[in-house]
């Protein structure tokens, strides 16, 4: 998977933005020529690809040792135990 796949456009370099924009334009032009049945196939495939990327990202996060336990611990911590960030960094 390309590391630029999930970056917001403003975080990509100009060459990547141009190529993504051009690919989107080409895709839109092609979509205009498809029958409703073929559009459904494309929509289903796009949903499959999005789900596959999401699943891969989930598995990557789950592979981090102790992450799930830390998240559960943080969710169980009463909000009164936290210090507001402005109290720590007033210059931000």
BELBELCOR-V218795 format. One record per helix or strand. SS is the DSSP state (H for helix, E for strand). FROM is the first residue (numbers start at 1). LEN is the number of residues. If there is no record, write none. Layout:
ss->(SS;SS)
from->(FROM;FROM)
len->(LEN;LEN)
//
This chain:
ss->(H;H;H;H;H;H)
from->(9;14;36;67;79;85)
len->(3;18;27;10;3;4)
//
